[in-house]
Amino acid sequence: MQQFGKVRQVFVLLLLALWFIAPHTSTAMAQQAAQKKVTLNLKSANVKDFFNEVTKQTGLNFLCKSELANQLPRVTVRETDKPVRQVLSDVFGQLGCNYEIEGNIVTVTRKQNGGLTRLISGTVKDGGGEALIGATVALANSNVRTITDNDGRYSLKIPATACQVEFSYIGTENYTLQLSDGNAPLRRDVTLESDNLLNEVIVTGYQTISRERTTGSFGTINTQQLERKLNSNLKNIIEGQVPGMVLDKDGNISIRGLSTLTAEQNPLIVVDGYPTEGSLSDLNPDNIENITVLKDGVASSIYGSRAANGVIVVTTKSGRQQKTTLSYKGTFRFESKPDLSYLHQSSTSEYIDAELALYDLSPSSSTYSLSYKSAYASDVTYLLAQRKAGFINESEFTQQINALRQVDGLKEMEKHMFRTAFTQTHNVGLNGGTENNRYNLAVNYK
């Protein structure tokens, strides 16, 4: 019992010692961490990267709400061997935040400005300078928002501590305005650039409307798609760029298959709103703005029965209100000779073996005349007839057959019937005009 009492006394003394030493140890560790020096070289970094770098060098951990961390602007810090507490004071002072070190935890909070607000106002326009009506102006991560009026003007009251204001409009890229603390009124004019998602339009020849307002089936080819292929023939350029439109080996175009066997099978060509009986090959590819292919019965409501084979609407480039500009585009294209070995045809020697095998099946059935050499008979058949008639012996026959085996018919075709094709095109354009008169001239040489 006496030993148990001594053990209990020792245990109580240990607990008292730990209770007394632990707070002082924690405080000492915090003071030691806060007195450390850091070296930082951060350029336009977000606060999370700043937190991580300080943690690596000092062991201090940061406690900050995600919403606040996402709203804080980027920071640039360049310090060499400087006390961490001084660095934290400088950075959080610029960010408008308070911090408190307890143990090895740094708690970051937003400074309270006593409920002060500021007024931000201005205009919102598109890339062409036109006012955007109904554009949304909102405080980031909140329900505080407004929309622009008929002149594109807006006015929004926000907290003095707000960091970001977001501008958005259908068909444009969102824009985020970074703010610093303060309660002074701020005027800011914003331009929202197009996001190119709603730029595709359908040209029917009678009107130009956006894709979402159209009915029926159609396909479009813009200037960028036309410039991807280096070819001077417009038919070859648009081949494979519109689903349902097929170009055959003779250069005939069919849209969604044939609609007739005996009547006109070519689609209707409409150039700048005027139906024409010309061919796409007659048009200058470098002078075309866009092409719209109308592929179903909706086109018949515009152009009647002539649209039964589909309609290809071509819009050429128009003059612009600017000083006269001269443009040039040149291309050089070569196409190598085809490699006929890819046809995987029988070789000359294999063909000769087949002829000899057929002859051996029925030698008496050969009716070849020696009085003349027919254009429809092969050299092998002629030699067989000469051997049979005794004009040549077996040795001479074998010698001449072996000579024929050395002839490569495909190579002879490549040598005498094909050549490398070189094509060059030159296009010169003249564009300009005033508010009332505009012109666009283009000359293409192939």
C-alpha positions as CSV (number, residue, x, y, z in Angstrom):
1,M,0.0,0.0,0.0
2,Q,2.8,2.4,0.8
3,Q,4.4,1.7,-2.6
4,F,1.1,2.4,-4.4
5,G,0.8,5.7,-2.5
6,K,4.3,6.8,-3.6
7,V,3.5,5.9,-7.3
8,R,0.3,7.9,-7.1
9,Q,2.2,10.9,-5.8
10,V,4.8,10.7,-8.5
11,F,2.0,10.4,-11.2
12,V,0.3,13.5,-9.9
13,L,3.5,15.5,-9.9
14,L,4.1,14.5,-13.5
15,L,0.6,15.7,-14.6
16,L,1.2,19.1,-12.8
17,A,4.5,19.5,-14.6
18,L,3.0,18.8,-18.0
19,W,0.1,21.2,-17.3
20,F,2.6,23.9,-16.4
21,I,5.2,23.3,-19.2
22,A,2.9,22.7,-22.2
23,P,1.5,26.2,-22.6
24,H,4.9,27.8,-22.2
25,T,6.3,25.3,-24.7
26,S,3.6,26.2,-27.2
27,T,4.1,29.9,-26.7
28,A,7.8,29.5,-27.1
29,M,7.4,27.5,-30.4
30,A,5.0,30.2,-31.7
31,Q,7.5,33.0,-30.8
32,Q,10.3,31.0,-32.4
33,A,8.3,30.5,-35.7
34,A,7.2,34.1,-35.8
35,Q,10.8,35.3,-35.4
36,K,12.0,33.3,-38.4
37,K,13.2,35.1,-41.5
38,V,12.0,34.3,-45.0
39,T,13.2,34.9,-48.5
40,L,10.5,35.3,-51.1
41,N,10.4,36.0,-54.8
42,L,6.8,35.8,-56.0
43,K,5.4,37.7,-59.0
44,S,1.6,38.1,-59.4
45,A,1.0,35.0,-57.3
46,N,-2.3,34.1,-55.6
47,V,-2.4,34.2,-51.8
48,K,-2.5,30.4,-51.6
49,D,0.9,30.2,-53.2
50,F,2.1,32.8,-50.8
51,F,0.7,30.8,-47.9
52,N,2.5,27.6,-49.1
53,E,5.8,29.3,-49.5
54,V,5.8,30.9,-46.0
55,T,4.7,27.5,-44.5
56,K,7.7,25.7,-46.2
57,Q,10.2,28.2,-44.7
58,T,8.7,28.8,-41.2
59,G,6.3,25.9,-40.4
60,L,3.5,28.4,-39.8
61,N,0.1,27.2,-41.1
62,F,-2.6,29.6,-42.4
63,L,-6.3,29.5,-41.6
64,C,-8.3,31.5,-44.2
65,K,-11.8,31.1,-45.6
66,S,-11.8,29.8,-49.2
67,E,-14.2,32.5,-50.3
68,L,-11.9,35.2,-49.0
69,A,-8.8,33.6,-50.5
70,N,-10.4,33.4,-53.9
71,Q,-11.4,37.1,-53.8
72,L,-8.0,38.5,-52.8
73,P,-6.0,39.9,-55.6
74,R,-2.6,38.5,-56.6
75,V,0.5,39.7,-54.8
76,T,4.1,40.4,-55.7
77,V,6.6,39.8,-52.9
78,R,10.4,40.2,-53.2
79,E,12.1,40.0,-49.8
80,T,15.5,38.6,-48.7
81,D,16.1,37.3,-45.2
82,K,13.4,39.4,-43.6
83,P,11.4,38.6,-40.4
84,V,8.2,36.7,-41.3
85,R,6.0,38.9,-39.1
86,Q,7.1,42.0,-41.0
87,V,6.5,40.3,-44.3
88,L,3.0,39.3,-43.2
89,S,2.2,42.8,-42.0
90,D,3.2,44.3,-45.4
91,V,1.4,41.8,-47.5
92,F,-1.9,41.7,-45.5
93,G,-1.8,45.4,-45.2
94,Q,-1.9,45.7,-49.0
95,L,-4.7,43.1,-49.2
96,G,-6.8,44.8,-46.6
97,C,-6.7,41.9,-44.2
98,N,-5.9,41.3,-40.5
99,Y,-3.9,38.4,-39.2
100,E,-3.2,36.8,-35.8
101,I,-0.6,34.3,-34.9
102,E,-1.5,31.8,-32.2
103,G,0.8,28.8,-31.7
104,N,1.8,27.9,-35.3
105,I,-1.5,29.0,-36.8
106,V,-2.0,32.3,-38.6
107,T,-5.6,33.3,-38.8
108,V,-6.4,35.7,-41.7
109,T,-9.6,37.8,-41.7
110,R,-11.0,40.7,-43.8
111,K,-10.7,44.2,-42.3
112,Q,-14.0,45.6,-41.3
113,N,-14.6,49.1,-42.6
114,G,-17.7,49.8,-40.5
115,G,-20.2,48.9,-43.2
116,L,-18.9,51.5,-45.7
117,T,-19.9,51.2,-49.4
118,R,-18.7,52.6,-52.7
119,L,-20.4,53.4,-55.9
120,I,-19.1,51.9,-59.2
121,S,-20.5,53.1,-62.5
122,G,-19.7,53.3,-66.2
123,T,-20.7,51.8,-69.6
124,V,-20.6,48.4,-71.1
125,K,-20.0,48.1,-74.9
126,D,-19.1,45.4,-77.4
127,G,-16.0,45.1,-79.5
128,G,-17.5,47.3,-82.2
129,G,-18.3,50.2,-79.7
130,E,-22.0,49.5,-79.6
131,A,-23.7,49.8,-76.2
132,L,-24.8,46.5,-74.7
133,I,-28.4,46.6,-73.3
134,G,-29.1,44.2,-70.4
135,A,-25.5,43.2,-69.7
136,T,-25.1,41.8,-66.1
137,V,-22.8,43.6,-63.6
138,A,-22.4,41.6,-60.4
139,L,-20.3,41.5,-57.3
140,A,-18.4,38.2,-57.3
141,N,-19.8,35.4,-55.2
142,S,-22.8,37.4,-54.1
143,N,-26.4,38.3,-55.1
144,V,-25.5,42.0,-55.5
145,R,-26.0,42.8,-59.2
146,T,-27.6,45.1,-61.8
147,I,-28.1,45.3,-65.6
148,T,-27.2,48.0,-68.1
149,D,-29.8,50.4,-69.5
150,N,-30.7,51.3,-73.1
151,D,-27.4,53.3,-73.4
152,G,-25.3,50.5,-71.8
153,R,-24.8,52.5,-68.6
154,Y,-24.7,50.8,-65.2
155,S,-24.5,51.9,-61.5
156,L,-23.8,49.5,-58.6
157,K,-23.3,50.1,-54.9
158,I,-20.9,47.5,-53.4
159,P,-19.1,47.1,-50.1
160,A,-15.9,49.1,-49.7
161,T,-14.0,45.8,-49.1
162,A,-15.2,44.2,-52.4
163,C,-12.4,42.8,-54.6
164,Q,-14.1,41.7,-57.8
165,V,-16.9,42.8,-60.1
166,E,-18.0,40.6,-63.0
167,F,-19.4,41.7,-66.3
168,S,-21.3,39.2,-68.6
169,Y,-23.5,39.2,-71.7
170,I,-24.8,36.5,-74.0
171,G,-22.4,35.9,-76.9
172,T,-19.4,37.6,-75.2
173,E,-16.5,36.6,-73.0
174,N,-17.0,37.4,-69.3
175,Y,-14.8,40.1,-67.8
176,T,-13.7,40.4,-64.2
177,L,-12.7,43.8,-62.7
178,Q,-10.2,43.7,-59.9
179,L,-10.7,46.3,-57.1
180,S,-8.7,47.5,-54.2
181,D,-10.1,48.6,-50.8
182,G,-11.6,52.0,-50.6
183,N,-14.9,53.9,-50.5
184,A,-14.3,56.5,-53.2
185,P,-16.7,56.4,-56.2
186,L,-15.2,54.6,-59.2
187,R,-16.1,55.0,-62.9
188,R,-15.0,52.2,-65.2
189,D,-16.0,51.6,-68.8
190,V,-15.8,48.0,-70.0
191,T,-15.6,46.4,-73.4
192,L,-16.8,42.8,-73.8
193,E,-15.3,40.9,-76.7
194,S,-17.3,38.3,-78.7
195,D,-16.8,34.7,-77.7
196,N,-17.4,33.5,-81.3
197,L,-20.0,31.0,-80.2
198,L,-22.9,32.8,-81.9
199,N,-21.1,34.2,-84.8
200,E,-22.3,31.5,-87.3
201,V,-25.0,32.9,-89.5
202,I,-27.1,31.3,-92.3
203,V,-27.3,33.1,-95.6
204,T,-30.3,31.9,-97.7
205,G,-29.9,34.4,-100.5
206,Y,-32.9,36.4,-99.3
207,Q,-31.9,37.1,-95.7
208,T,-29.1,36.5,-93.3
209,I,-30.1,35.1,-89.9
210,S,-28.4,33.5,-86.9
211,R,-28.2,29.7,-86.6
212,E,-30.6,29.4,-83.7
213,R,-33.4,31.1,-85.7
214,T,-33.2,28.8,-88.7
215,T,-35.2,25.7,-89.5
216,G,-34.3,22.9,-91.8
217,S,-31.0,21.3,-92.6
218,F,-28.0,23.3,-93.7
219,G,-24.2,23.5,-93.6
220,T,-21.8,26.4,-93.5
221,I,-18.2,27.0,-94.6
222,N,-16.5,30.2,-93.5
223,T,-13.4,32.0,-94.8
224,Q,-11.0,30.2,-92.4
225,Q,-12.2,26.8,-93.6
226,L,-11.8,27.8,-97.2
227,E,-8.2,28.9,-96.6
228,R,-7.2,25.6,-95.1
229,K,-6.9,23.9,-98.5
230,L,-4.4,25.1,-101.0
231,N,-6.4,24.5,-104.2
232,S,-7.6,26.9,-106.9
233,N,-10.8,24.9,-107.6
234,L,-13.6,25.8,-105.3
235,K,-15.2,22.4,-105.7
236,N,-12.1,20.6,-104.4
237,I,-11.9,23.1,-101.5
238,I,-15.4,22.4,-100.2
239,E,-15.2,18.7,-100.7
240,G,-15.7,16.9,-97.3
241,Q,-16.5,20.1,-95.4
242,V,-20.3,19.8,-95.4
243,P,-22.0,16.6,-94.3
244,G,-24.2,15.1,-96.9
245,M,-22.5,16.8,-99.8
246,V,-20.5,14.5,-102.1
247,L,-18.2,15.3,-105.0
248,D,-17.7,12.4,-107.5
249,K,-14.7,11.7,-109.7
250,D,-16.3,13.7,-112.6
251,G,-16.6,16.8,-110.5
252,N,-20.4,16.6,-110.1
253,I,-21.9,17.6,-106.7
254,S,-24.8,15.8,-105.1
255,I,-26.5,16.9,-101.8
256,R,-28.1,14.1,-99.8
257,G,-28.0,11.7,-102.8
258,L,-29.8,11.9,-106.2
259,S,-33.3,13.3,-106.4
260,T,-33.9,12.4,-110.1
261,L,-32.5,10.1,-112.8
262,T,-33.4,12.0,-116.0
263,A,-33.8,15.7,-115.0
264,E,-31.2,18.2,-113.8
265,Q,-29.1,16.7,-111.0
266,N,-26.8,19.6,-110.1
267,P,-27.6,21.8,-107.1
268,L,-28.7,25.4,-107.6
269,I,-25.9,27.9,-107.3
270,V,-26.8,31.3,-105.8
271,V,-24.1,34.0,-105.8
272,D,-24.8,37.1,-103.7
273,G,-28.5,36.5,-103.9
274,Y,-28.7,35.9,-107.6
275,P,-29.4,32.3,-108.9
276,T,-27.0,31.3,-111.6
277,E,-26.4,28.4,-114.0
278,G,-22.7,28.7,-113.6
279,S,-20.3,26.3,-111.9
280,L,-18.5,26.6,-108.6
281,S,-15.2,26.2,-110.6
282,D,-15.8,29.6,-112.2
283,L,-15.6,31.4,-108.8
284,N,-12.5,32.8,-107.2
285,P,-12.0,30.9,-103.9
286,D,-9.9,33.8,-102.5
287,N,-12.8,36.3,-102.9
288,I,-15.5,34.3,-101.0
289,E,-16.7,35.3,-97.6
290,N,-18.8,32.2,-96.7
291,I,-20.8,29.4,-98.3
292,T,-24.1,28.1,-97.0
293,V,-25.5,24.7,-98.2
294,L,-29.3,24.3,-97.9
295,K,-30.0,20.6,-97.9
296,D,-33.7,19.9,-97.5
297,G,-37.3,20.9,-98.5
298,V,-37.0,24.3,-96.7
299,A,-35.0,25.5,-99.6
300,S,-37.8,24.7,-102.0
301,S,-40.0,27.2,-100.2
302,I,-37.5,29.9,-101.3
303,Y,-36.4,28.8,-104.7
304,G,-39.1,26.3,-105.8
305,S,-38.6,23.1,-107.6
306,R,-35.1,24.1,-108.8
307,A,-34.0,23.6,-105.2
308,A,-34.8,19.9,-105.3
309,N,-31.1,19.0,-105.6
310,G,-30.1,21.4,-102.9
311,V,-28.9,25.0,-102.9
312,I,-25.3,26.3,-102.5
313,V,-25.4,30.0,-101.5
314,V,-22.1,31.8,-102.0
315,T,-21.4,35.2,-100.5
316,T,-18.4,37.0,-101.9
317,K,-16.3,39.5,-100.0
318,S,-17.6,43.1,-99.9
319,G,-15.9,46.4,-99.8
320,R,-15.1,48.0,-96.5
321,Q,-15.3,51.6,-95.4
322,Q,-11.6,52.3,-95.3
323,K,-8.7,53.6,-97.4
324,T,-7.9,51.7,-100.5
325,T,-5.9,48.6,-99.6
326,L,-4.0,46.3,-101.9
327,S,-3.7,42.6,-100.9
328,Y,-1.8,39.7,-102.5
329,K,-2.0,36.0,-101.9
330,G,0.2,33.5,-103.7
331,T,0.4,29.7,-103.4
332,F,2.7,27.1,-104.9
333,R,1.6,23.5,-104.9
334,F,3.0,20.4,-106.3
335,E,1.6,16.9,-106.5
336,S,4.0,14.0,-106.9
337,K,3.5,11.2,-109.4
338,P,1.3,8.4,-108.1
339,D,3.0,5.2,-106.9
340,L,1.1,2.5,-108.9
341,S,2.6,-0.3,-106.8
342,Y,-0.1,0.5,-104.3
343,L,-2.6,-1.1,-106.8
344,H,-1.2,-4.5,-105.8
345,Q,-1.7,-5.9,-109.4
346,S,-0.1,-9.1,-110.7
347,S,3.4,-8.7,-111.9
348,T,4.4,-9.3,-115.6
349,S,6.0,-12.6,-114.7
350,E,2.9,-13.8,-112.9
351,Y,0.7,-12.8,-115.8
352,I,2.9,-14.7,-118.2
353,D,2.8,-17.8,-116.0
354,A,-1.0,-17.6,-116.1
355,E,-1.0,-17.4,-119.9
356,L,1.4,-20.4,-120.2
357,A,-0.8,-22.4,-117.8
358,L,-3.9,-21.8,-119.8
359,Y,-2.2,-22.8,-123.0
360,D,-0.9,-26.0,-121.5
361,L,-4.5,-27.0,-120.6
362,S,-5.5,-27.1,-124.3
363,P,-2.6,-26.5,-126.8
364,S,-4.7,-27.6,-129.7
365,S,-7.4,-24.9,-129.1
366,S,-5.1,-22.0,-130.0
367,T,-6.4,-20.3,-133.2
368,Y,-3.8,-17.5,-133.4
369,S,-2.8,-16.7,-137.0
370,L,0.8,-16.1,-138.0
371,S,-0.2,-14.1,-141.1
372,Y,-0.5,-11.0,-138.9
373,K,-0.1,-9.9,-135.3
374,S,-3.4,-8.9,-133.8
375,A,-3.6,-5.9,-131.5
376,Y,-5.7,-8.0,-129.2
377,A,-3.2,-10.8,-128.8
378,S,-0.4,-10.7,-126.3
379,D,3.3,-11.3,-127.1
380,V,3.2,-14.5,-125.2
381,T,0.3,-15.9,-127.4
382,Y,2.3,-14.8,-130.5
383,L,5.5,-16.6,-129.3
384,L,3.5,-19.8,-128.5
385,A,2.1,-19.8,-132.0
386,Q,5.6,-19.4,-133.5
387,R,6.9,-22.2,-131.4
388,K,4.0,-24.4,-132.4
389,A,4.6,-23.7,-136.1
390,G,8.3,-24.4,-135.8
391,F,9.5,-20.8,-136.5
392,I,11.5,-20.7,-133.3
393,N,12.9,-23.5,-131.2
394,E,12.4,-24.1,-127.4
395,S,15.6,-22.2,-126.5
396,E,14.6,-19.1,-128.5
397,F,11.1,-19.3,-127.0
398,T,12.4,-19.5,-123.5
399,Q,14.9,-16.6,-124.1
400,Q,12.2,-14.3,-125.4
401,I,9.7,-15.3,-122.7
402,N,12.4,-14.4,-120.0
403,A,13.0,-11.1,-121.7
404,L,9.2,-10.3,-121.5
405,R,9.3,-11.2,-117.7
406,Q,11.7,-8.3,-117.2
407,V,9.2,-5.7,-118.4
408,D,7.4,-3.8,-115.6
409,G,4.2,-2.5,-117.0
410,L,3.3,-0.3,-114.0
411,K,6.7,1.4,-114.0
412,E,6.4,2.0,-117.8
413,M,3.0,3.7,-117.1
414,E,4.5,5.8,-114.3
415,K,7.4,6.9,-116.6
416,H,5.4,7.7,-119.8
417,M,1.9,8.6,-118.6
418,F,2.4,10.5,-115.4
419,R,4.5,13.4,-114.2
420,T,4.8,15.6,-111.0
421,A,2.2,18.4,-111.2
422,F,3.3,21.9,-110.3
423,T,0.5,24.5,-109.7
424,Q,0.9,28.2,-108.8
425,T,-1.9,30.7,-108.1
426,H,-1.7,34.5,-107.6
427,N,-4.6,36.6,-106.3
428,V,-4.5,40.4,-106.2
429,G,-7.3,42.2,-104.4
430,L,-8.3,45.9,-104.1
431,N,-10.7,46.9,-101.3
432,G,-11.9,50.2,-99.9
433,G,-14.6,52.8,-100.0
434,T,-16.6,55.5,-98.2
435,E,-19.8,55.4,-96.2
436,N,-21.9,55.5,-99.4
437,N,-19.7,53.7,-101.9
438,R,-17.6,50.7,-101.4
439,Y,-15.7,48.4,-103.8
440,N,-13.9,45.1,-103.8
441,L,-12.0,43.9,-106.9
442,A,-10.1,40.7,-107.2
443,V,-8.1,39.1,-110.0
444,N,-7.0,35.4,-109.8
445,Y,-4.4,33.8,-112.0
446,K,-3.7,30.1,-112.1
